Amino acid sequence: MAIDKHQARITWALGQHDFLNNQYSREHTWSFDDGLVIPASSSPGVVPLPWSAENAIDPEEALVASASSCHMLWFLDLARQDNRVVEYYSDQASGRLGKDSSGRIAITSITLRPEIRFSANQAPSAEELAELHSEAHRRCFIANTLKCPVHVEPPCPEEER
């Protein structure tokens, strides 16, 4: 695998707000090399409205989404290598913001809750599914980078759609 450099441009401007009195917008943009621009902001749970934006991605959501996306991409590749066709994958991932062991506010855990649908007669056993998730987690670059635990809680096979 080639070692890549990954970049993003983060842009914010003050506008007509009162910066020194903490009355300024936290809205900004994330821009990527292909021209994609994503509205971003602090979470309204961290910085109250109107100084944040509910309809923009916040760093905490992005971290959770990155962990989920990385896990999914590895899972799909491992399933393919195992000759299993995945037709659908959805994850209702969540992150918990709290204090870490040093007393600093941090994402203290991430939980992935993937729901996966395989082609007919392609579904792995519960043990094989757990092994696919375990290996995907082991290979995920994002999970390997994080200090907090990343839990994978797939539904029991009888709960799958």
N, CA, C and O of each residue as an XYZ file, in Angstrom:
644
protein
N       0.842     -1.169      0.000
C       0.000      0.000      0.000
C       0.892      1.238      0.000
O       1.865      1.314      0.750
N       0.557      2.188     -0.832
C       1.290      3.456     -0.876
C       0.914      4.309      0.326
O      -0.245      4.350      0.737
N       1.894      4.976      0.873
C       1.627      5.910      1.962
C       1.194      7.218      1.321
O       1.933      7.808      0.534
N       0.014      7.660      1.656
C      -0.546      8.861      1.056
C      -0.565     10.000      2.054
O      -0.599      9.804      3.269
N      -0.543     11.179      1.501
C      -0.740     12.388      2.283
C      -2.179     12.823      2.033
O      -2.594     12.972      0.884
N      -2.924     13.023      3.085
C      -4.333     13.405      2.961
C      -4.478     14.834      3.450
O      -3.950     15.201      4.500
N      -5.194     15.631      2.686
C      -5.304     17.044      3.008
C      -6.749     17.517      3.005
O      -7.609     16.962      2.321
N      -6.981     18.539      3.775
C      -8.259     19.247      3.785
C      -7.945     20.710      4.055
O      -7.010     21.035      4.787
N      -8.734     21.578      3.457
C      -8.591     23.008      3.739
C      -9.774     23.420      4.607
O     -10.928     23.199      4.239
N      -9.487     24.015      5.749
C     -10.514     24.490      6.668
C     -10.489     26.015      6.592
O      -9.444     26.635      6.792
N     -11.653     26.619      6.299
C     -11.710     28.066      6.101
C     -12.788     28.685      6.981
O     -13.926     28.217      7.005
N     -12.425     29.725      7.695
C     -13.339     30.464      8.557
C     -13.021     31.940      8.405
O     -11.862     32.301      8.202
N     -14.022     32.798      8.500
C     -13.824     34.248      8.485
C     -14.715     34.883      9.540
O     -15.833     34.422      9.775
N     -14.230     35.925     10.166
C     -14.941     36.580     11.261
C     -16.234     37.241     10.819
O     -17.258     37.080     11.483
N     -16.220     37.960      9.745
C     -17.415     38.714      9.351
C     -17.616     39.895     10.280
O     -16.646     40.497     10.741
N     -18.862     40.231     10.559
C     -19.202     41.414     11.360
C     -19.486     41.086     12.828
O     -20.270     41.785     13.470
N     -18.876     40.057     13.355
C     -19.170     39.629     14.721
C     -18.169     40.195     15.727
O     -17.113     40.705     15.353
N     -18.519     40.095     16.997
C     -17.701     40.603     18.100
C     -16.860     39.457     18.668
O     -17.280     38.760     19.591
N     -15.678     39.280     18.107
C     -14.811     38.170     18.452
C     -14.408     38.177     19.922
O     -14.502     37.145     20.586
N     -13.965     39.307     20.438
C     -13.457     39.370     21.807
C     -14.536     39.159     22.861
O     -14.217     38.824     24.002
N     -15.794     39.346     22.511
C     -16.900     39.075     23.437
C     -17.521     37.702     23.186
O     -18.628     37.421     23.646
N     -16.805     36.853     22.455
C     -17.236     35.476     22.201
C     -18.556     35.404     21.435
O     -19.295     34.427     21.559
N     -18.848     36.424     20.655
C     -20.074     36.453     19.860
C     -19.704     36.423     18.385
O     -19.846     37.408     17.662
N     -19.222     35.252     17.965
C     -18.839     35.060     16.573
C     -19.281     33.664     16.136
O     -19.384     32.741     16.944
N     -19.531     33.541     14.866
C     -19.994     32.275     14.316
C     -18.850     31.264     14.256
O     -17.713     31.603     13.929
N     -19.179     30.028     14.577
C     -18.213     28.932     14.445
C     -18.380     28.215     13.106
O     -17.704     27.221     12.843
N     -19.283     28.722     12.258
C     -19.471     28.113     10.945
C     -18.213     28.300     10.107
O     -17.591     29.362     10.115
N     -17.860     27.256      9.392
C     -16.696     27.278      8.524
C     -16.905     26.232      7.428
O     -17.957     25.594      7.386
N     -15.941     26.048      6.556
C     -16.069     25.033      5.513
C     -14.861     24.108      5.523
O     -13.748     24.482      5.894
N     -15.135     22.896      5.100
C     -14.084     21.921      4.837
C     -14.047     21.751      3.319
O     -15.075     21.481      2.699
N     -12.889     21.904      2.734
C     -12.728     21.728      1.289
C     -11.707     20.632      1.036
O     -10.683     20.541      1.713
N     -12.009     19.807      0.049
C     -11.138     18.690     -0.288
C     -10.656     18.825     -1.718
O     -11.217     19.598     -2.496
N      -9.622     18.080     -2.069
C      -8.938     18.258     -3.341
C      -9.809     18.079     -4.571
O      -9.479     18.609     -5.632
N     -10.899     17.357     -4.464
C     -11.757     17.180     -5.639
C     -12.789     18.301     -5.792
O     -13.630     18.250     -6.689
N     -12.729     19.311     -4.922
C     -13.642     20.439     -4.994
C     -14.837     20.323     -4.071
O     -15.630     21.259     -3.978
N     -14.988     19.210     -3.394
C     -16.096     19.041     -2.460
C     -15.935     20.017     -1.300
O     -14.869     20.102     -0.690
N     -17.002     20.751     -1.002
C     -17.002     21.688      0.121
C     -18.133     21.285      1.057
O     -19.275     21.120      0.628
N     -17.812     21.128      2.332
C     -18.785     20.692      3.324
C     -18.931     21.770      4.385
O     -17.932     22.208      4.956
N     -20.169     22.212      4.665
C     -20.363     23.167      5.753
C     -20.072     22.487      7.091
O     -20.503     21.360      7.333
N     -19.348     23.176      7.941
C     -18.968     22.630      9.241
C     -19.176     23.693     10.309
O     -19.303     24.881     10.011
N     -19.209     23.245     11.553
C     -19.419     24.138     12.683
C     -19.060     23.396     13.949
O     -18.863     22.181     13.931
N     -18.976     24.112     15.034
C     -18.934     23.436     16.325
C     -20.310     22.832     16.551
O     -21.287     23.254     15.933
N     -20.387     21.861     17.421
C     -21.663     21.264     17.768
C     -22.480     22.257     18.590
O     -21.931     22.922     19.468
N     -23.783     22.371     18.322
C     -24.617     23.221     19.175
C     -24.612     22.773     20.636
O     -24.943     23.559     21.523
N     -24.243     21.526     20.893
C     -24.115     21.057     22.261
C     -22.869     21.586     22.951
O     -22.773     21.551     24.178
N     -21.923     22.070     22.178
C     -20.680     22.616     22.726
C     -20.715     24.144     22.709
O     -20.380     24.794     23.699
N     -21.123     24.706     21.576
C     -21.263     26.165     21.435
C     -22.715     26.429     21.067
O     -23.156     26.015     19.995
N     -23.470     27.107     21.926
C     -24.905     27.297     21.681
C     -25.204     28.106     20.410
O     -24.394     28.899     19.932
N     -26.412     27.858     19.894
C     -26.935     28.676     18.801
C     -27.048     30.107     19.303
O     -27.320     30.263     20.493
N     -26.875     31.125     18.555
C     -26.681     31.147     17.110
C     -25.212     31.103     16.698
O     -24.897     31.355     15.535
N     -24.309     30.791     17.622
C     -22.881     30.843     17.302
C     -22.358     29.536     16.710
O     -21.173     29.430     16.392
N     -23.225     28.551     16.563
C     -22.923     27.307     15.860
C     -24.065     27.067     14.874
O     -25.043     27.815     14.849
N     -23.933     26.029     14.071
C     -24.958     25.730     13.062
C     -25.391     24.278     13.176
O     -24.565     23.369     13.097
N     -26.696     24.062     13.362
C     -27.219     22.698     13.478
C     -27.099     21.914     12.180
O     -26.940     20.694     12.206
N     -27.174     22.605     11.043
C     -27.203     21.926      9.753
C     -25.814     21.727      9.146
O     -25.694     21.478      7.947
N     -24.778     21.834      9.955
C     -23.415     21.624      9.483
C     -22.800     20.463     10.261
O     -23.193     20.179     11.393
N     -21.849     19.812      9.651
C     -21.154     18.722     10.334
C     -20.234     19.308     11.402
O     -19.598     20.341     11.191
N     -20.174     18.636     12.548
C     -19.237     19.099     13.565
C     -18.098     18.087     13.682
O     -18.238     16.949     13.235
N     -16.973     18.487     14.277
C     -15.813     17.592     14.338
C     -16.103     16.252     15.015
O     -15.553     15.225     14.617
N     -16.951     16.257     16.024
C     -17.272     15.013     16.716
C     -18.026     14.053     15.797
O     -17.722     12.861     15.752
N     -19.017     14.582     15.061
C     -19.744     13.754     14.095
C     -18.806     13.216     13.023
O     -18.907     12.059     12.617
N     -17.899     14.064     12.574
C     -16.965     13.654     11.525
C     -16.056     12.528     11.998
O     -15.754     11.609     11.236
N     -15.625     12.595     13.236
C     -14.775     11.540     13.780
C     -15.529     10.220     13.839
O     -15.002      9.180     13.445
N     -16.758     10.262     14.330
C     -17.588      9.055     14.407
C     -17.831      8.505     12.999
O     -17.713      7.300     12.773
N     -18.169      9.383     12.056
C     -18.416      8.950     10.679
C     -17.156      8.356     10.054
O     -17.237      7.373      9.317
N     -16.005      8.937     10.337
C     -14.748      8.409      9.797
C     -14.476      7.002     10.312
O     -14.082      6.122      9.546
N     -14.684      6.789     11.602
C     -14.471      5.450     12.169
C     -15.438      4.445     11.546
O     -15.045      3.327     11.214
N     -16.696      4.840     11.389
C     -17.707      3.962     10.806
C     -17.391      3.654      9.344
O     -17.455      2.501      8.919
N     -17.056      4.674      8.590
C     -16.763      4.509      7.165
C     -15.550      3.607      6.949
O     -15.567      2.734      6.082
N     -14.508      3.819      7.734
C     -13.296      3.010      7.608
C     -13.601      1.541      7.906
O     -13.172      0.646      7.177
N     -14.350      1.309      8.987
C     -14.721     -0.062      9.350
C     -15.530     -0.704      8.220
O     -15.269     -1.843      7.834
N     -16.515      0.037      7.692
C     -17.354     -0.498      6.621
C     -16.522     -0.859      5.392
O     -16.703     -1.931      4.814
N     -15.621      0.019      4.993
C     -14.831     -0.241      3.783
C     -13.966     -1.489      3.941
O     -13.825     -2.271      3.001
N     -13.387     -1.677      5.130
C     -12.620     -2.901      5.367
C     -13.539     -4.118      5.406
O     -13.197     -5.170      4.866
N     -14.703     -3.982      6.039
C     -15.647     -5.092      6.109
C     -16.056     -5.538      4.707
O     -16.056     -6.732      4.408
N     -16.404     -4.579      3.851
C     -16.815     -4.911      2.482
C     -15.708     -5.638      1.736
O     -15.966     -6.618      1.037
N     -14.475     -5.163      1.881
C     -13.365     -5.806      1.183
C     -13.129     -7.220      1.710
O     -12.881     -8.142      0.934
N     -13.205     -7.386      3.015
C     -13.005     -8.718      3.589
C     -14.128     -9.677      3.176
O     -13.869    -10.849      2.900
N     -15.372     -9.186      3.133
C     -16.487    -10.018      2.681
C     -16.274    -10.428      1.224
O     -16.510    -11.581      0.861
N     -15.832     -9.496      0.400
C     -15.548     -9.803     -1.019
C     -14.476    -10.875     -1.117
O     -14.609    -11.825     -1.888
N     -13.410    -10.720     -0.335
C     -12.333    -11.713     -0.359
C     -12.824    -13.087      0.096
O     -12.250    -14.110     -0.279
N     -13.875    -13.109      0.896
C     -14.474    -14.352      1.389
C     -15.583    -14.848      0.454
O     -16.326    -15.771      0.788
N     -15.681    -14.216     -0.726
C     -16.690    -14.575     -1.743
C     -18.118    -14.420     -1.240
O     -18.996    -15.211     -1.584
N     -18.344    -13.400     -0.427
C     -19.687    -13.098      0.067
C     -20.127    -11.767     -0.533
O     -19.387    -10.785     -0.474
N     -21.321    -11.729     -1.107
C     -21.840    -10.516     -1.717
C     -22.654     -9.742     -0.676
O     -23.651    -10.241     -0.155
N     -22.217     -8.526     -0.386
C     -22.953     -7.647      0.517
C     -23.837     -6.759     -0.348
O     -23.346     -6.085     -1.253
N     -25.128     -6.757     -0.074
C     -26.069     -5.942     -0.834
C     -26.382     -4.618     -0.148
O     -26.770     -3.652     -0.805
N     -26.217     -4.570      1.165
C     -26.621     -3.379      1.921
C     -25.819     -3.333      3.207
O     -25.601     -4.353      3.861
N     -25.385     -2.134      3.558
C     -24.659     -1.927      4.814
C     -25.083     -0.573      5.344
O     -24.986      0.427      4.633
N     -25.543     -0.524      6.561
C     -25.928      0.726      7.204
C     -25.421      0.678      8.635
O     -25.435     -0.375      9.273
N     -24.976      1.813      9.133
C     -24.447      1.860     10.488
C     -24.989      3.094     11.194
O     -24.828      4.214     10.709
N     -25.622      2.890     12.325
C     -26.060      3.989     13.179
C     -24.992      4.155     14.255
O     -25.167      3.725     15.395
N     -23.887      4.784     13.872
C     -22.728      4.931     14.751
C     -22.950      6.088     15.726
O     -23.665      7.044     15.427
N     -22.326      5.979     16.889
C     -22.431      7.063     17.869
C     -21.117      7.197     18.624
O     -20.346      6.246     18.755
N     -20.892      8.397     19.111
C     -19.713      8.665     19.918
C     -20.130      9.295     21.229
O     -21.113     10.033     21.293
N     -19.384      9.002     22.265
C     -19.690      9.555     23.586
C     -18.624     10.587     23.933
O     -17.428     10.297     23.939
N     -19.094     11.805     24.224
C     -18.212     12.878     24.652
C     -18.210     12.894     26.172
O     -19.268     12.912     26.801
N     -17.035     12.886     26.753
C     -16.922     12.879     28.209
C     -15.501     13.239     28.601
O     -14.734     13.751     27.785
N     -15.158     12.975     29.827
C     -13.803     13.259     30.297
C     -12.954     11.996     30.199
O     -13.385     10.906     30.574
N     -11.746     12.170     29.690
C     -10.829     11.032     29.593
C     -10.112     10.814     30.924
O     -10.413     11.489     31.908
N      -9.184      9.893     30.958
C      -8.495      9.549     32.204
C      -7.662     10.704     32.759
O      -7.287     10.694     33.931
N      -7.370     11.710     31.907
C      -6.633     12.894     32.361
C      -7.562     14.036     32.755
O      -7.106     15.115     33.132
N      -8.868     13.791     32.667
C      -9.840     14.821     33.013
C     -10.145     15.789     31.886
O     -10.841     16.783     32.094
N      -9.633     15.512     30.694
C      -9.895     16.383     29.541
C     -11.119     15.889     28.789
O     -11.381     14.687     28.738
N     -11.875     16.825     28.202
C     -13.042     16.448     27.401
C     -12.540     15.817     26.108
O     -11.674     16.359     25.422
N     -13.109     14.654     25.797
C     -12.686     13.886     24.623
C     -13.820     12.976     24.179
O     -14.773     12.753     24.926
N     -13.721     12.458     22.982
C     -14.592     11.356     22.582
C     -14.037     10.153     23.342
O     -12.907      9.729     23.096
N     -14.822      9.606     24.259
C     -14.335      8.538     25.126
C     -14.675      7.145     24.614
O     -14.089      6.160     25.062
N     -15.610      7.056     23.686
C     -15.900      5.771     23.042
C     -16.711      6.025     21.781
O     -17.418      7.024     21.655
N     -16.584      5.096     20.868
C     -17.371      5.099     19.635
C     -18.010      3.726     19.533
O     -17.353      2.707     19.746
N     -19.290      3.706     19.206
C     -20.001      2.443     19.031
C     -20.553      2.386     17.617
O     -21.263      3.287     17.172
N     -20.215      1.314     16.922
C     -20.723      1.064     15.573
C     -21.828      0.023     15.689
O     -21.682     -0.969     16.403
N     -22.930      0.252     14.986
C     -24.057     -0.676     15.004
C     -24.441     -1.034     13.568
O     -25.506     -0.644     13.089
N     -23.575     -1.772     12.889
C     -23.839     -2.066     11.476
C     -24.977     -3.060     11.283
O     -25.123     -4.037     12.018
N     -25.768     -2.770     10.271
C     -26.790     -3.695      9.788
C     -26.375     -4.056      8.376
O     -26.158     -3.177      7.541
N     -26.266     -5.343      8.109
C     -25.723     -5.809      6.840
C     -26.670     -6.824      6.231
O     -27.211     -7.695      6.912
N     -26.851     -6.684      4.940
C     -27.656     -7.673      4.208
C     -26.770     -8.281      3.127
O     -26.172     -7.573      2.317
N     -26.702     -9.593      3.133
C     -25.927    -10.343      2.156
C     -26.875    -10.910      1.100
O     -28.079    -11.017      1.332
N     -26.326    -11.272     -0.061
C     -27.111    -11.963     -1.081
C     -27.587    -13.301     -0.532
O     -27.038    -13.817      0.441
N     -28.608    -13.852     -1.163
C     -29.174    -15.134     -0.729
C     -28.070    -16.177     -0.590
O     -27.188    -16.286     -1.441
N     -28.134    -16.924      0.476
C     -27.183    -17.999      0.769
C     -25.749    -17.515      0.934
O     -24.817    -18.314      0.851
N     -25.557    -16.219      1.166
C     -24.214    -15.650      1.325
C     -23.925    -15.240      2.767
O     -22.778    -14.959      3.116
N     -24.955    -15.205      3.600
C     -24.780    -14.707      4.964
C     -23.840    -15.611      5.755
O     -23.976    -16.835      5.727
N     -22.897    -15.012      6.451
C     -22.000    -15.807      7.283
C     -22.706    -16.235      8.572
O     -23.738    -15.675      8.941
N     -22.147    -17.215      9.237
C     -22.649    -17.595     10.555
C     -22.335    -16.455     11.516
O     -21.569    -15.550     11.184
N     -22.923    -16.499     12.698
C     -22.663    -15.465     13.705
C     -21.171    -15.398     14.023
O     -20.617    -14.310     14.182
N     -20.523    -16.553     14.116
C     -19.082    -16.595     14.399
C     -18.274    -15.997     13.246
O     -17.333    -15.238     13.479
N     -18.632    -16.332     12.016
C     -17.925    -15.784     10.846
C     -18.142    -14.273     10.735
O     -17.220    -13.535     10.387
N     -19.355    -13.818     11.030
C     -19.651    -12.387     11.003
C     -18.807    -11.653     12.045
O     -18.241    -10.596     11.763
N     -18.729    -12.215     13.240
C     -17.911    -11.601     14.294
C     -16.450    -11.534     13.865
O     -15.774    -10.543     14.143
N     -15.953    -12.567     13.195
C     -14.566    -12.570     12.734
C     -14.350    -11.514     11.640
O     -13.314    -10.850     11.627
N     -15.310    -11.350     10.727
C     -15.204    -10.300      9.703
C     -15.122     -8.923     10.361
O     -14.301     -8.090      9.977
N     -15.982     -8.693     11.357
C     -15.949     -7.407     12.060
C     -14.640     -7.226     12.831
O     -14.067     -6.137     12.841
N     -14.180     -8.273     13.463
C     -12.935     -8.189     14.228
C     -11.760     -7.846     13.321
O     -10.933     -7.000     13.663
N     -11.689     -8.498     12.172
C     -10.590     -8.230     11.238
C     -10.723     -6.845     10.616
O      -9.719     -6.159     10.422
N     -11.948     -6.424     10.300
C     -12.153     -5.069      9.764
C     -11.700     -4.038     10.790
O     -11.052     -3.052     10.439
N     -12.036     -4.260     12.041
C     -11.623     -3.342     13.109
C     -10.100     -3.313     13.243
O      -9.508     -2.246     13.405
N      -9.478     -4.468     13.175
C      -8.023     -4.555     13.301
C      -7.313     -3.806     12.178
O      -6.239     -3.243     12.389
N      -7.906     -3.795     10.988
C      -7.278     -3.163      9.832
C      -7.637     -1.681      9.661
O      -6.973     -0.970      8.906
N      -8.663     -1.217     10.343
C      -9.158      0.159     10.148
C      -8.115      1.182     10.593
O      -7.699      1.186     11.752
N      -7.698      2.042      9.676
C      -6.687      3.070      9.964
C      -7.162      4.025     11.044
O      -6.386      4.437     11.907
N      -8.445      4.376     10.994
C      -8.976      5.345     11.951
C      -9.007      4.728     13.347
O      -8.545      5.350     14.305
N      -9.538      3.527     13.475
C      -9.569      2.859     14.785
C      -8.156      2.681     15.332
O      -7.936      2.801     16.537
N      -7.202      2.396     14.452
C      -5.813      2.225     14.886
C      -5.197      3.533     15.359
O      -4.181      3.518     16.053
N      -5.790      4.659     14.998
C      -5.276      5.979     15.348
C      -5.856      6.493     16.662
O      -5.201      7.246     17.382
N      -7.068      6.091     16.967
C      -7.794      6.656     18.110
C      -7.314      6.113     19.452
O      -6.871      4.968     19.552
N      -7.410      6.957     20.482
C      -7.134      6.522     21.857
C      -8.347      5.841     22.472
O      -8.202      4.944     23.302
N      -9.534      6.258     22.075
C     -10.744      5.711     22.691
C     -11.093      4.360     22.070
O     -10.714      4.080     20.933
N     -11.811      3.529     22.812
C     -12.236      2.256     22.237
C     -13.311      2.451     21.177
O     -14.131      3.363     21.270
N     -13.297      1.590     20.178
C     -14.334      1.546     19.154
C     -14.994      0.186     19.288
O     -14.352     -0.839     19.059
N     -16.272      0.165     19.655
C     -17.027     -1.070     19.848
C     -17.854     -1.340     18.601
O     -18.394     -0.414     17.997
N     -17.952     -2.592     18.221
C     -18.805     -2.996     17.107
C     -19.905     -3.857     17.687
O     -19.640     -4.899     18.287
N     -21.146     -3.418     17.505
C     -22.302     -4.132     18.039
C     -23.276     -4.474     16.918
O     -24.349     -3.877     16.824
N     -22.910     -5.428     16.071
C     -23.866     -5.802     15.026
C     -25.072     -6.473     15.648
O     -24.960     -7.088     16.709
N     -26.221     -6.366     15.005
C     -27.400     -7.040     15.555
C     -27.213     -8.555     15.498
O     -26.452     -9.062     14.674
N     -27.899     -9.260     16.361
C     -27.873    -10.721     16.313
C     -28.453    -11.163     14.969
O     -29.301    -10.463     14.417
N     -28.020    -12.302     14.430
C     -28.512    -12.715     13.106
C     -30.028    -12.719     12.976
O     -30.543    -12.381     11.910
N     -30.763    -13.089     14.022
C     -32.221    -13.102     13.923
C     -32.799    -11.697     13.884
O     -33.963    -11.517     13.526
N     -31.986    -10.682     14.255
C     -32.463     -9.297     14.200
C     -32.242     -8.663     12.830
O     -32.820     -7.620     12.525
N     -31.401     -9.294     12.001
C     -31.075     -8.709     10.696
C     -32.290     -8.707      9.795
O     -33.203     -9.524      9.919
N     -32.258     -7.751      8.880
C     -33.371     -7.608      7.946
C     -33.278     -8.604      6.828
O     -34.138     -8.625      5.947
